[in-house]
Amino acid sequence: MVTVFVQDLPVQLKSWHDLDFIHAFGRVFRVFDHLISGNLCFGVENEQGRFFIKYAGAPTINYLGYPEEAIERLQKAAQTYQVLAHPAIPPLLGMEETPHGLLCVFPWLSGFPLGPLPQHFDAMRRLSVIDRLAMLDPVFSLLALASQRDYIAAGLADNHLLVDFQKPSLTLCSVDDFVKMPCVNARGRLPGAPWYLAPEAYHTGASLDEGVTVYAMGALAMTFFGDRDAPSPSSWCAAPRLYEVAKKALSHEKTKRFPSAQSFLDAWRQAVRNTPFS
């Protein structure tokens, strides 16, 4: 392992890599060098504002693949951000090749990830039910859009769910692992936290469709209003009819879930409309 300094900030890598390209973007104020994605990420600031840069090509210390694979992965991810452009994900502002890699530029987002620190998760659960419903709706809308454009929601994890407690609002800050349909599970396990993975996401050879996304939507609802380790009506803190929608989405058999992400969204919104708030 070596340490490369970028504007006096240390960057740990498996071996030396030229990072001089980053100086063109302004002052570097944050470095994210322990990611498992293969990306090396920076927070930068210039006269236009603050930005988040994902870079692939460096030999990052926690990535098990080769830099060339990380570059290919980031290229595919950039296409996903363009296809799924939506207020619930950060917009891709630009993409640029460097002498030894590829970078993507996003706006810097304010907020705190739901994980891994429990205090952020607990703070989210202290928000009012109305605020949490308002935060979730755009993300559900995004996932319905992803299904309509033939993407499966994979890679969901608490650290990708960014909450701005001032607004409040919720942003899914990574869709890098979304999978194009039709798809067969060749990996044995899709990327993402276990709470958000449908049973078929663990089975090699399983046919994957938007039932995986429907399950993830139900899991998100349980994350915000219930007990995702042991779902039950007694642990649910929103209207009972919303629990029924979430519980159906979490059916072990995908034929018992909603037939599409859009039908989940329609049922969820109808249940919200029928909920008295006083």
DOROBA-971038 format. One record per residue (C-alpha): y, x, z; residue number from 1; chain. Coordinates in nm, 4 decimals. Each point is the difference from the previous one (the first is absolute). Layout:
BEGIN
LUMLUM      north       east         up     k   c
LUMLUM          Y          X          Z   NUM   A
...
***
This chain:
BEGIN
LUMLUM      north       east         up     k   c
LUMLUM     0.0000     0.0000     0.0000     1   A
LUMLUM     0.3536     0.1177    -0.0794     2   A
LUMLUM     0.3449    -0.1201     0.1001     3   A
LUMLUM     0.2634    -0.0378    -0.2698     4   A
LUMLUM     0.3573    -0.0645     0.1117     5   A
LUMLUM     0.2147    -0.2570    -0.1778     6   A
LUMLUM     0.3594     0.0171     0.1157     7   A
LUMLUM    -0.1199     0.1358     0.3357     8   A
LUMLUM    -0.2592    -0.2762     0.0408     9   A
LUMLUM    -0.3612     0.1202     0.0189    10   A
LUMLUM    -0.2586    -0.1361    -0.2458    11   A
LUMLUM    -0.3640     0.0735     0.0727    12   A
LUMLUM    -0.2262     0.0415    -0.3043    13   A
LUMLUM    -0.3441     0.1394    -0.0760    14   A
LUMLUM     0.1615     0.2675    -0.2178    15   A
LUMLUM     0.3437     0.0939    -0.1290    16   A
LUMLUM     0.1685    -0.2399    -0.2428    17   A
LUMLUM     0.3422     0.0101    -0.1614    18   A
LUMLUM     0.2137    -0.2779     0.1507    19   A
LUMLUM     0.3368     0.1113    -0.1357    20   A
LUMLUM     0.0260    -0.3181    -0.2085    21   A
LUMLUM     0.0921    -0.1997     0.3097    22   A
LUMLUM     0.3389     0.1722     0.0371    23   A
LUMLUM     0.1342    -0.1924    -0.2998    24   A
LUMLUM    -0.0283    -0.3248     0.1968    25   A
LUMLUM     0.2257     0.0985     0.2882    26   A
LUMLUM    -0.0506     0.0654     0.3686    27   A
LUMLUM    -0.3573    -0.0353     0.1244    28   A
LUMLUM    -0.0048    -0.1670     0.3407    29   A
LUMLUM    -0.3694    -0.0934     0.0367    30   A
LUMLUM    -0.3308     0.1467    -0.1152    31   A
LUMLUM    -0.3345    -0.1817    -0.0043    32   A
LUMLUM    -0.2634     0.2676    -0.0585    33   A
LUMLUM    -0.3095    -0.1319     0.1847    34   A
LUMLUM    -0.0772    -0.3013    -0.2215    35   A
LUMLUM    -0.3548    -0.0591    -0.1231    36   A
LUMLUM     0.1217    -0.1422    -0.3330    37   A
LUMLUM     0.0584     0.3381    -0.1643    38   A
LUMLUM     0.3731    -0.0674    -0.0099    39   A
LUMLUM     0.2634     0.2180     0.1591    40   A
LUMLUM     0.2959    -0.2192     0.0940    41   A
LUMLUM     0.3638     0.0669     0.0816    42   A
LUMLUM     0.2994    -0.1867     0.1280    43   A
LUMLUM     0.3064     0.1237    -0.1880    44   A
LUMLUM     0.3683    -0.0817     0.0153    45   A
LUMLUM     0.2826     0.0460    -0.2502    46   A
LUMLUM     0.3317    -0.1633    -0.0897    47   A
LUMLUM    -0.1870    -0.3022    -0.1389    48   A
LUMLUM    -0.1912    -0.0700     0.3209    49   A
LUMLUM    -0.3404     0.0661     0.1510    50   A
LUMLUM    -0.3231     0.0123    -0.1973    51   A
LUMLUM    -0.3740     0.0376     0.0520    52   A
LUMLUM    -0.1808     0.2374    -0.2357    53   A
LUMLUM    -0.3752     0.0040    -0.0576    54   A
LUMLUM    -0.1226     0.3207    -0.1573    55   A
LUMLUM    -0.3506     0.0791    -0.1270    56   A
LUMLUM    -0.1110     0.3467    -0.1028    57   A
LUMLUM     0.0190     0.1949     0.3245    58   A
LUMLUM    -0.3202     0.0941     0.1899    59   A
LUMLUM     0.0638    -0.2238     0.3012    60   A
LUMLUM    -0.2040     0.0793     0.3083    61   A
LUMLUM    -0.1649    -0.3398     0.0595    62   A
LUMLUM    -0.0872    -0.0921    -0.3592    63   A
LUMLUM    -0.3659     0.0467    -0.0901    64   A
LUMLUM     0.0495    -0.0009    -0.3763    65   A
LUMLUM     0.1666     0.2311    -0.2470    66   A
LUMLUM     0.3756    -0.0037    -0.0746    67   A
LUMLUM    -0.0756    -0.1101    -0.3577    68   A
LUMLUM    -0.1715    -0.3108     0.1385    69   A
LUMLUM     0.2993    -0.0735     0.2209    70   A
LUMLUM     0.2290     0.0231    -0.3028    71   A
LUMLUM    -0.2150    -0.2452    -0.1943    72   A
LUMLUM    -0.0072    -0.2336     0.2994    73   A
LUMLUM     0.3793     0.0052     0.0311    74   A
LUMLUM     0.0366    -0.0694    -0.3734    75   A
LUMLUM    -0.2154    -0.3109     0.0383    76   A
LUMLUM     0.1903    -0.1025     0.3121    77   A
LUMLUM     0.3312     0.0258    -0.1865    78   A
LUMLUM    -0.1325    -0.2457    -0.2590    79   A
LUMLUM    -0.1010    -0.2370     0.2801    80   A
LUMLUM     0.3512     0.0049     0.1513    81   A
LUMLUM     0.1452    -0.0785    -0.3409    82   A
LUMLUM    -0.2397    -0.2871    -0.0720    83   A
LUMLUM     0.0333    -0.1501     0.3491    84   A
LUMLUM     0.3773     0.0377     0.0395    85   A
LUMLUM     0.0777    -0.2350     0.2909    86   A
LUMLUM     0.2423    -0.0134     0.2959    87   A
LUMLUM    -0.2888     0.0599     0.2433    88   A
LUMLUM    -0.0697     0.3513    -0.1341    89   A
LUMLUM     0.2401     0.2894    -0.0536    90   A
LUMLUM     0.1282     0.0262    -0.3577    91   A
LUMLUM    -0.0974     0.3046    -0.2018    92   A
LUMLUM     0.3359     0.1586    -0.0824    93   A
LUMLUM    -0.1288     0.2846    -0.2126    94   A
LUMLUM    -0.2907     0.2254    -0.0892    95   A
LUMLUM     0.0237     0.3646    -0.1003    96   A
LUMLUM    -0.2362     0.2787    -0.0929    97   A
LUMLUM     0.0471     0.3369     0.1680    98   A
LUMLUM    -0.1437     0.3362    -0.1070    99   A
LUMLUM    -0.3040    -0.0583     0.2196   100   A
LUMLUM    -0.0148    -0.3682     0.0767   101   A
LUMLUM     0.1488    -0.3477    -0.0121   102   A
LUMLUM     0.2474    -0.1809     0.2247   103   A
LUMLUM     0.1102    -0.3586     0.0484   104   A
LUMLUM     0.3310    -0.1037     0.1569   105   A
LUMLUM     0.0411    -0.3079     0.2203   106   A
LUMLUM     0.2803    -0.1202     0.2248   107   A
LUMLUM    -0.0209     0.1070     0.3631   108   A
LUMLUM    -0.0962    -0.3056     0.2058   109   A
LUMLUM     0.1139    -0.0724     0.3523   110   A
LUMLUM    -0.2540    -0.1223     0.2513   111   A
LUMLUM    -0.3134     0.0830     0.1913   112   A
LUMLUM    -0.3649    -0.0130    -0.1119   113   A
LUMLUM    -0.2270    -0.2353     0.1914   114   A
LUMLUM    -0.2365     0.2882     0.0694   115   A
LUMLUM    -0.1168     0.2268     0.1343   116   A
LUMLUM     0.2434    -0.0291     0.2945   117   A
LUMLUM    -0.0847    -0.3151     0.1994   118   A
LUMLUM     0.3590    -0.0584     0.1115   119   A
LUMLUM     0.1034    -0.0890    -0.3546   120   A
LUMLUM    -0.2859    -0.2478    -0.0316   121   A
LUMLUM     0.0878    -0.1506     0.3391   122   A
LUMLUM     0.3664    -0.0267    -0.0977   123   A
LUMLUM    -0.0999    -0.1921    -0.3139   124   A
LUMLUM    -0.2067    -0.2417     0.2065   125   A
LUMLUM     0.3008    -0.0655     0.2255   126   A
LUMLUM     0.2015    -0.1315    -0.2954   127   A
LUMLUM     0.0261    -0.3766    -0.0273   128   A
LUMLUM    -0.2624    -0.1884    -0.1986   129   A
LUMLUM     0.2687    -0.1068    -0.2478   130   A
LUMLUM     0.1052     0.3607    -0.0574   131   A
LUMLUM    -0.3589     0.1108    -0.0533   132   A
LUMLUM    -0.0655    -0.2824    -0.2444   133   A
LUMLUM     0.3106     0.0981    -0.1952   134   A
LUMLUM    -0.1090     0.3658    -0.0054   135   A
LUMLUM    -0.3507    -0.0753    -0.1240   136   A
LUMLUM     0.0896    -0.2388    -0.2803   137   A
LUMLUM     0.1354     0.2647    -0.2442   138   A
LUMLUM    -0.3070     0.2182     0.0569   139   A
LUMLUM    -0.2296    -0.2949    -0.0676   140   A
LUMLUM     0.2059    -0.0695    -0.3117   141   A
LUMLUM    -0.0496     0.3612    -0.1098   142   A
LUMLUM    -0.3765    -0.0194     0.0496   143   A
LUMLUM    -0.0173    -0.3219    -0.2008   144   A
LUMLUM     0.1981     0.1718    -0.2764   145   A
LUMLUM    -0.2362     0.2979     0.0124   146   A
LUMLUM    -0.2976    -0.2309    -0.0533   147   A
LUMLUM     0.1718    -0.1725    -0.2900   148   A
LUMLUM     0.0497     0.3417    -0.1580   149   A
LUMLUM    -0.3629     0.0974     0.0613   150   A
LUMLUM     0.0376     0.2276     0.3003   151   A
LUMLUM    -0.2081    -0.0017     0.3173   152   A
LUMLUM     0.1780     0.0736     0.3275   153   A
LUMLUM    -0.1666     0.3157     0.1288   154   A
LUMLUM     0.1270     0.2720     0.2294   155   A
LUMLUM     0.1734    -0.2354     0.2436   156   A
LUMLUM     0.0594     0.1541     0.3412   157   A
LUMLUM     0.2426    -0.0465     0.2877   158   A
LUMLUM     0.1805     0.3237    -0.0844   159   A
LUMLUM     0.0856    -0.1478    -0.3426   160   A
LUMLUM     0.1626    -0.3084     0.1549   161   A
LUMLUM     0.3620     0.0878     0.0748   162   A
LUMLUM     0.1963    -0.2338     0.2279   163   A
LUMLUM     0.3782     0.0021     0.0116   164   A
LUMLUM     0.0670    -0.1625     0.3360   165   A
LUMLUM     0.3730    -0.0365    -0.0692   166   A
LUMLUM    -0.0390    -0.2504    -0.2865   167   A
LUMLUM    -0.2976    -0.0561     0.0726   168   A
LUMLUM    -0.2042     0.0678    -0.3134   169   A
LUMLUM    -0.3347     0.1385    -0.1103   170   A
LUMLUM    -0.0673     0.2424    -0.2855   171   A
LUMLUM    -0.3343     0.1135    -0.1352   172   A
LUMLUM     0.1022     0.3586    -0.0629   173   A
LUMLUM    -0.3124     0.1092    -0.1906   174   A
LUMLUM    -0.1977    -0.1685    -0.2782   175   A
LUMLUM    -0.1430     0.3331    -0.1140   176   A
LUMLUM    -0.3607    -0.1108     0.0564   177   A
LUMLUM     0.0155    -0.3413    -0.1658   178   A
LUMLUM    -0.2912    -0.0336    -0.2435   179   A
LUMLUM     0.0036    -0.1492    -0.3477   180   A
LUMLUM    -0.2362    -0.2905    -0.0652   181   A
LUMLUM    -0.2731    -0.0468    -0.1111   182   A
LUMLUM    -0.1516     0.2486     0.2370   183   A
LUMLUM    -0.3346     0.0994     0.1444   184   A
LUMLUM    -0.0095     0.1733     0.3360   185   A
LUMLUM    -0.1166     0.3486    -0.0933   186   A
LUMLUM     0.1296     0.1669     0.3152   187   A
LUMLUM    -0.1978    -0.1820     0.2681   188   A
LUMLUM     0.3240    -0.0673     0.1868   189   A
LUMLUM     0.3430    -0.0831    -0.1313   190   A
LUMLUM     0.2943     0.1864     0.1535   191   A
LUMLUM     0.1878    -0.1732     0.2769   192   A
LUMLUM    -0.0272    -0.0896     0.3665   193   A
LUMLUM    -0.3161    -0.1920     0.0956   194   A
LUMLUM     0.1898    -0.3118     0.1124   195   A
LUMLUM     0.1197    -0.0614    -0.3546   196   A
LUMLUM    -0.3268     0.0680    -0.1866   197   A
LUMLUM    -0.2241    -0.2829    -0.1110   198   A
LUMLUM    -0.3768     0.0447     0.0514   199   A
LUMLUM    -0.0591     0.0664    -0.3703   200   A
LUMLUM     0.2483     0.2877     0.0199   201   A
LUMLUM    -0.2731     0.1941     0.1824   202   A
LUMLUM    -0.2870    -0.0656    -0.2416   203   A
LUMLUM    -0.0707     0.2386    -0.2861   204   A
LUMLUM    -0.0501    -0.1931    -0.3217   205   A
LUMLUM     0.1749    -0.3134     0.1255   206   A
LUMLUM     0.2222    -0.1837    -0.2465   207   A
LUMLUM     0.3564     0.0057     0.1290   208   A
LUMLUM     0.2526    -0.2678    -0.0854   209   A
LUMLUM     0.2953    -0.1718     0.1594   210   A
LUMLUM    -0.2237    -0.1204     0.2813   211   A
LUMLUM     0.0684     0.3468     0.1447   212   A
LUMLUM     0.3726    -0.0754    -0.0111   213   A
LUMLUM    -0.0468    -0.3450     0.1536   214   A
LUMLUM    -0.1881     0.1603     0.2888   215   A
LUMLUM     0.2801     0.2530     0.0484   216   A
LUMLUM     0.2548    -0.2835     0.0112   217   A
LUMLUM    -0.1969    -0.1725     0.2732   218   A
LUMLUM    -0.0236     0.3287     0.1878   219   A
LUMLUM     0.3772     0.0476    -0.0253   220   A
LUMLUM     0.0503    -0.3472     0.1440   221   A
LUMLUM    -0.2341     0.0872     0.2872   222   A
LUMLUM     0.1872     0.3275     0.0566   223   A
LUMLUM     0.3291    -0.1847     0.0406   224   A
LUMLUM    -0.1168    -0.3063     0.1923   225   A
LUMLUM    -0.3516     0.0438     0.1371   226   A
LUMLUM    -0.2633     0.2380     0.1299   227   A
LUMLUM    -0.1394     0.1832    -0.3005   228   A
LUMLUM    -0.2810     0.1553     0.2053   229   A
LUMLUM    -0.1264    -0.3393     0.1195   230   A
LUMLUM     0.1730    -0.2848    -0.1857   231   A
LUMLUM     0.0066    -0.3279     0.1875   232   A
LUMLUM     0.2272    -0.3039     0.0321   233   A
LUMLUM     0.0762     0.0934     0.3614   234   A
LUMLUM     0.1527     0.3345    -0.0992   235   A
LUMLUM     0.2044    -0.1467    -0.2872   236   A
LUMLUM     0.3732    -0.0300     0.0723   237   A
LUMLUM     0.1119    -0.2062    -0.2999   238   A
LUMLUM    -0.0781    -0.3556    -0.1138   239   A
LUMLUM    -0.3733    -0.0918    -0.0014   240   A
LUMLUM     0.0100    -0.0966    -0.3697   241   A
LUMLUM     0.1121     0.3552    -0.0821   242   A
LUMLUM    -0.2985     0.1322     0.1927   243   A
LUMLUM    -0.2315    -0.2104    -0.2147   244   A
LUMLUM     0.1500     0.1497    -0.3165   245   A
LUMLUM    -0.0386     0.3551     0.1320   246   A
LUMLUM    -0.3530    -0.0636     0.1257   247   A
LUMLUM    -0.1134    -0.1354    -0.3367   248   A
LUMLUM     0.1384     0.3074    -0.1737   249   A
LUMLUM    -0.2050     0.2174     0.2371   250   A
LUMLUM    -0.3322    -0.1652    -0.0859   251   A
LUMLUM    -0.2816     0.2541    -0.0228   252   A
LUMLUM    -0.1230    -0.1648    -0.3208   253   A
LUMLUM     0.2682     0.0258    -0.2645   254   A
LUMLUM    -0.1045    -0.3328    -0.1572   255   A
LUMLUM     0.1236    -0.1682     0.3204   256   A
LUMLUM     0.3436     0.1612    -0.0202   257   A
LUMLUM     0.2886    -0.1307    -0.2061   258   A
LUMLUM    -0.0792     0.0396    -0.3703   259   A
LUMLUM     0.3133     0.2033    -0.0635   260   A
LUMLUM     0.2816     0.1785     0.1756   261   A
LUMLUM     0.2408    -0.2600    -0.1387   262   A
LUMLUM    -0.2035    -0.2851     0.1501   263   A
LUMLUM     0.0121     0.1765     0.3378   264   A
LUMLUM     0.3778     0.0360    -0.0354   265   A
LUMLUM     0.0360    -0.3682    -0.0951   266   A
LUMLUM    -0.2094    -0.1129     0.2985   267   A
LUMLUM     0.1850     0.2348     0.2373   268   A
LUMLUM     0.3431    -0.1165    -0.1146   269   A
LUMLUM    -0.1041    -0.3638     0.0219   270   A
LUMLUM    -0.1182     0.0563     0.3569   271   A
LUMLUM     0.3319     0.1691     0.0825   272   A
LUMLUM     0.1929    -0.2939    -0.1451   273   A
LUMLUM    -0.2069    -0.2411     0.2100   274   A
LUMLUM     0.0596     0.1956     0.3195   275   A
LUMLUM     0.2664    -0.1406     0.2347   276   A
LUMLUM     0.2404     0.2661     0.1279   277   A
LUMLUM     0.2129    -0.1044     0.2922   278   A
***
